[in-house]
Amino acid sequence: MINQAVDVDLAELEKLKEAHQSLRQQISRIVVGQDAVVEQLMICIFARGHCILEGVPGLAKTLMVSTLANCLSLDFNRIQFTPDLMPSDITGTDVLQEDKASGSRRLSYVKGPIFANVVLADEINRTPPKTQAALLEAMQERQVSASGHRHGLPDPFFVLATQNPIEQEGTYPLPEAQLDRFLFKVFVGYPSADEERQIYRLTTGTADMHVTKVLSGHEIPELQSLVRRVPISDHALDYAMALVRATRTTETDKPEYINKWISWGAGPRAGQAMIMAAKAKAALDGRTSVLIDDLRAVAAPVLRHRLVTTYAAQAEGQTSDTIIAALLKDIPVRAGADRIDGQVAQVFRS
């Protein structure tokens, strides 16, 4: 059974699928490997979410984000977060300006680098909480308040933040309230030997490093609206809810290890994020409904930054990812789920 009546435009769905394939091809010309990371970034964008990337320096995180923005014809700004960065350095500030003709003076708002379609918050954990909090309103409300006035951010708008997991001295870990604003937390790993060899060849030679634009900026909101209209069956929605609720110690129907390994579980925003990400994944693949496999595929990047583990879990070598993997194994899928999903898809093809 479908939880709501929706209307999926199959022509638009095919357009999104073709754009997805073209984006992968164009980005692969510049960024070698990191296919899973690129895929998750695209899911975030078309699900209208924000993403936090964690990885050591030199793994092409900035290049990946700027290349994706270029392929989508979006304005891109990079903000290097430092301990002395102030909130107004991000959002903008009022500046006193003088009219030379009349001699009058007035305050004029000068927009900060947050006013772009794609904002790379580089090393976001390097700046104090006051400046980190400046992103909260922008990420959630897609606007900036200054001197009693509200300034809308461009549409589409994405914050893609990076963190360095190695150096912890002089850093300010993001509070849970701000982590929860990110749709995904994505780990960026080292390339394979073959990929690294290709990186050296590509970046030290005379290869063409230009990409072709795949979509124009004004098309992105239309495709984001299409993603929201992708149907999800009741049993798939219930499976997403079961995964989220199983992370909470207050629930009675949960695996025994949850009380031992988790101090705080995920809230309803995690379920919303999981469903939207699964819809985006289905749409990017050109499918007309969400499968259980879509939910399982996005569970880790959705949940890993929303779980607070206990000291006992850390002592036993358990991480958010190992706990999520255990939940995916232990939370049952209702019999006949895939068959029902096929029937849902067929309804919207006819």
MARNU-714989 format. One record per residue: x, y, z of N, C-alpha, C in turn. Coordinates in steps of 0.02 Angstrom, whole numbers, plus 50000, padded with zeros to 5 digits. Each point is the difference from the previous one (the first is absolute). Layout:
REM MARNU-714989
XYZXYZXYZ...
END
This chain:
REM MARNU-714989
500424994050000499585006050000500445006250000499805005149963500385006349995499745004950052500475003650031499805004450055499665006349976500065001849937499675006149975499944999649925499535003849973499915000349927500525004749971500374997549950500515004149969499974999049925500335004549964499994999849928500725000949976500304994749975500695000249977500015001049924500335005249977500085001349929500564995549974499824995049959500494995249977500515003249954499805005049961500485003449956500525003750042499785003350054500465003550044500454995050036499724994250017500394994950034500564997449954499844999149936500504997849952500535005449990499795006350001500475005549994500495000050059499754998850061500434999850058500484994249997499764994349977500444994149993500575001449951499835003049943500525001649950500495005350027499735004950037500445005150030500464996950051499754995250037500404996550050500584996449967499874996549946500534996449964500505004849970499775005649973500455005049971500435003250053499705001350058500395002950055500564995450022499854993650006500514995150020500585000049950499825000349935500524999949949500445006250002499685005850008500385006350001500455000550061499734998150058500395000550062500594995149998499904994249970500544995049997500595002449957499885005149958500555002849960500485004050044499755002650056500405004250044500194996350065499514996550029500104996650063500064992449987500574997250018500124992949989499744996150061499604994849987499744996150055499475003750039499944998350065499515003150045499294999649972499844994549965499344999549969499445000250051500094996550057499484999950051499895006950029500545003750011499955006850028499645004649952500184999749936499675004249950499254998349996499844993650003499304997949997499615002850060500304999750059499665002550059499935007649999500485003549971499945007349991499415001749955499924996249946499455001449954499334998450033499974994750040499394998550037499825005850046500505002850035499885005750044499725005949962500295001649943499795005849962499284999349976499824994249972499334999349973499484998550054500244998250060499554999350057499945006650038500345005249976499985006750030500284999850071500574996750008500314999550065500715002550000500315000150059500695002050008500414993950018500665000549990500444994250009500635002150036500254995650044500645001150032500474994449978500585002049976500504995449975500584999650050500194993950019500554999150046500544995849968500615002749999500564996549970500645003950009500564996649993500655003350009500125004849942500465004850008500135004749945500274996549938499875003149942500284997549938499604994749965499364999250018499584994949968499505003049951500135006149978499615003449947499295001750021499905001450065499335001850023499785006749969500455004950003499835006649971499904999549925500444996449966499954999149927499354996649982499804995050040499394996349987499395004650003499975004150052499435004550009499985005449947500575003049985500025005449950499844997349930500224993949985499854997049935499264998649993499704997450054499284998649999499605006449990500205005450035499655006449992500085002649929500584999149970500125002349932499574996149950499944993550010499584995949955499275001950004499795002750057499305001850010499875007549988500505003649976499945007249986499795003950062500304998350057499845003250063500575004350024499835005650034500515004350030500324996350059500665000450004500374996350051500445004750040499964999650067500455003750044500314995350051500635001150013500354996150052500155004650058499834997750061500165003750061500494995850040500605002750011500504996550041499885001850073499764995250039499855001450070500645000050041500095005350040500595000950042499775002350069500444999550051499805001950068499805007350007500245004449956499835007150006499435002149954499664995349967499455001749955499395002250040499705005549981499415002750034499374998349960499414999950034499384998549964499875004849941500165006450009499885004849946500464998849940500564996550011500434998249944499664995049954499514996550025499634995049961499365002949972499615003250044499335002149980499995006949967500495004250015500005006849975499895005050057500035006449984499945005150052499755006549969499765004550043499805006749978500615004649996500055003549945500565004649988499735007049990500325004950031499795007049992500255002749933499535002149959500185002649934499755007349993500385003849963499845007149991499815001349927499455003649991499785002149934500385006549982500454999749952500425005749984499605005949972499444998549969499595005449971499655004150054499694996550048499625003650052500385000750065500524996050009500375000350063499694996050056499434996849986499664996050052500354993350009499904997350059500304993650016499454995050020500124993849983499524994850018500364993350006499684995750039500284993350008499764995549943500464996549970499834995549945500274993050016499594995049989500194993250016500444997149944500594997750019500454996749953499994992550013499784996349950499924992850009500674996550008499994994850043500604996050010500034994149952500514995850007500094994449953499484994550007499575000450051499474995050007499495000749944499995005849967499525001349946500264997149934499964993449996500184996349940499584993749998499964996949942499614993849994500334994250038500664999449993500384994850034500535003350042499984998750065500485002950046500414994350031500665000349990500444995150031500275003050065499784997150055500245002150066500614995750018500595002449981500614995950006500255000050072500104993950026500234998950069499555003850049499374998249999499505003550040500134999350075500354994750020500144999150071500615004050024500265004549957500565004250019499785006750030499365001549996499765006650021499574999350063499965005150042499634999650063499254999049989499644997650052499284998649994499595006049977500195006150020499615005949981499985000749924500554998749967500025000549928499674993949967500104994150030499664994149974499245001050001499755003250054499295001050007499725004749947500435004249971499775004649948499734996249940500224993749992499754996049944499314997050014499804999750064499394996450017499385002849965499905006550007499415003149969500034999349924500605001049972500084999549927499834993049976500244994850036499894993249978499274997950008499695002050054499324997750014499475004549968500085006550007499495004749976500165002849931500614998949976500225002549935499915007649995500215003250054499995007350003500505002350051500175006549998500455003050048499665006150030500025000650066499715005850034500575004750021499925006449983500515004950018499665006750011500135003050058499725006750017499245000249991499674994750021499284999949997499714998549932500414998549951499764998549933500194992949981499574996949960500134993349977500205000149926500534996449986500264999849932499984992749976499594998949949499934993249974500634997749963500164993750009500574997049965499794997649931500464999449954499814997749932499744992950002499594998449951499714993449993500244997049933500324994250001500124995650057500585002450044500034997150061500525001850048500224993850038500654998850000500284994250035500625002050039500064997350060500615000650039500344993250001500614999849975500404993950000500615001550043500034997150059500525001450049500524994450001500625001750017500524995050007500285000050070500244994250021500344999350064500634995849991500525001750037500614996050001499994995750063499984993349993499944995750059500654998950038500565002649973500654998550031500165004850056500055006449984500205005050049499415002350041500014998750065499465002050044500195005950045500645001850002500215005650041499785006549967499685004350040499775006449973499374999549958499624994650008499384999249962499405000650047499425001249970499385000850037499484995249970499924994150031499534995149972499305003149992499694998449944499335002849987499504997350051499575004250027499484997650046499494995749963499654995750038499524995549969499455003749962499805005950025499475003849967500205002049929500655001549991500225002049933500144993949957500274994750029500114993949962499344997449971499465000850038499354997449979499745003749939500275005949985499785003749941500294997249935500504995850006500304997049941499634993649982499794999549938499654994049976500464994050005500635000749977500484994649998500645002050036500334995050029500705000550017500374994749960500475002149959500334995549953500744999550016500254993950004500724999050010500354999649932500545003849993500404999949939500644996250014500094994449967500584995750013500555000849948500544996350011500575000249954499814996549934500315002049945499884996549936500364993349998499784995749954500354993749989500665001449964500434994949994500645000949967499925002149927499534996849965499885001849930499745007149993499555001950046499725006849998500545005150016500434998550047500535004750018500495001049943500164994549965500445000549942499685004549947499344999249990499655004249951499995007350021499945001350065500015006850026500665003449983500554996450011500665002849986500075001749925499774995449957500035001249928499595006149980499395000450028499535005249980500225006950022500255000550062500135006650029500705002649987500444995949973500685002349986500155000449925499484999249959500085000449928499635005849970499814999349938499675005449963499284998249982499684995650040499324997849985499515005950006499474999849960499485005150002499604999350064500005005150042499674999750065499335003850000499705000849942499375003649996499424995049997499425002350025499404995849998499455003649961499534996249976499425002849965499425000750049499665005649996499435001150045499434995349980499714996650050499484995149987499315002850010499905004050052499365003150015500105007450014499485003949990500035007150019499705000750070500215005250035499805000950070499255000050011499625002949954499275000650010499654993349993500344994949971499704993449994500034996050065500475001750043500104996150061499375000050045499705005850016499404999950042499434995849970499945000049933499474996049969500134992650011500634997849994500174993050011499954998250074500155004750044499914998850071499264998850016499565003949968499284999050009499794993249974500294997749945499864993449974500184994650050500585000850033500214995050049499494999350056499735005650023499514999850054499374996249980499854999949934499394996749977500094992549988500614997450008500114992849993499624996450056499584995249984499604996750052500414995250043499794999250062500294995050044499424996150032500054993549998499474995850028500005000350076499444998250030499955000250073500504995450034500104994049970500474995350032500715002649998500195003749946500675002849996500085005850050499485004050006500015005450050500054997150070499644994650013500024996850066500704997050013500334997649948500674997350010500495005550019499945005849967500435005750018499875002150072499375000250020499825001850068500274994950050499974993649982500254994850045500755000750012500375001649947500735001050007500155005850047499645005549991500135006050041499804998750072499424997250011499764998950068500434994850037500304995449963500424994950032500645002950029500175006249982500615003150028499885003250068499385000150023499835003750062499964995250059500315002150054499994995850060499325000050033499575004849983499345000350031499514995149970500174997049943499554995349967500064993150032499444996550004500014993250029500184994849947499805001249938500134995249946500645001949963500564998350031500665001849971500494994450018500544999449962500524995150017500315001450068500244994950033500265000750068500625004550003500405000049946500625003850003499905007649996499415002349984499885007249994500105003450067499734997350054500095003050066500745000350020500384995249977500714999650019500435004749959499835000849937500445003649954499785007049982499375001850010499745006549980499725003850060500225006250008499715004150053499425004349975500065002449937499465003949969499924997649928499374998649982499854997649933499785005649954499784998149941499815004849948499285002350010499875006249981499335002950004499624999349935499395002749997499594999449939500325003149939500445005150008500325002949941500424994849964500264995050036500394994749968499564995949953499384998650022499544996349957499815004049938499885006550010499855004249943500585000149950500615000550027500595000249957500094993449963499874994450034500084993449968499514999149943499385002150010499494999349948500155004549941500205006450013500155004549945500614997649961500514997550036500604997549965499834993949959499584995650026499804994049962499605002049939499575005050005499635002449942500475002849947500505003850023500495002849952500394994449966500194994950037500374994549971499584996449947499364998850016499564996749952499915004349938499915006550009499905004549942500625000449957500595000450031500625000349961500114993649959499734994450025500054993749963499434999349949499545004849998499454999949953499434995550021499954998450065499464995650024499435004150030499414997149998499405003750019499764998650070500394996550040499814998950070500624998350040499945000650066500554998650045500014992650019500594997049994500104993050021500304999850070499924994450032500324999050065500755000849994500294997749944500725000649989500225007249997499565004549977500175007150000500085002650071499554998150044500035002150070500634997150034500154993749986500584996950029500655003249975500005002249937500605003049971500175006750031499495003750022500125006750027499995000250076499884994350032499934999850073500635002450036500594997649977500625001950035500165007449995500015003149941500155007249998499475004450034499384997450005499485003850034500064999550076500174994150025499974998850073500665001050036500574999449965500644999550036500165006150042499795006049980500145006050038499435001950047499484995850003499435001350044499984995350060500484995550005500034995450056500565002150047499855000250065500505001450051500174993550035500614997549990500194993650028500245000850073499984994550036500215000050071500754998550005500275000950060500694998250012500104992549993499494996250018500054992749994500084998049926499635003449956500064998549929500705001649975500265005850020500685001949979500524995150027499914997750062500474995350029500004993349963499424998249973499944993649963500135000849926500215006049979500165001149930499395000949955499435001550030499385001049961499955007449980499815001049937499895006749974499275000649977499825006149980499325000949973499894995549940500504999249958499934995949940499914992650016500374997450049499924993050018499314998750032499765004950038499334999350030499465000349947500075004449951499525000549945500004993549960500594997249987500054993749964499644994450038500065000050066499664995050040499245000949996499775006350001499285001449995499734997849932500375001249947499784998049933499944992449996500404996550038499974992750001499434997550043499845003750054499534997450050499285002549991499925005849968499325002649990499694996449941499464996350010499724995849946499655004249946500034997349939499635002849944499384995849989499435003349992499384996349992500014995649938499754994050005499994995349944499615003049941500264999149939499675002449940500115007349986500495003250034500105007249993500185001849928500464996349969500205001849932499434999249950499594994850010499434999049955499515005850006499885002350060499545005650010500295006349968500665001150006500315005949970499914999949924500054994149970499904999449927499295002049981499524998050041499305001849986499905007550006500335003150049499955007350008500275003549938500584997849976500305003049941499554999249939499694994249993499594998749941499395004749999499735001450059499425004550004500175006849968500595002450012500185006749976500304999949930500084994149971500194999749930499395000149955499444997950027499394999649961499625006549999
END
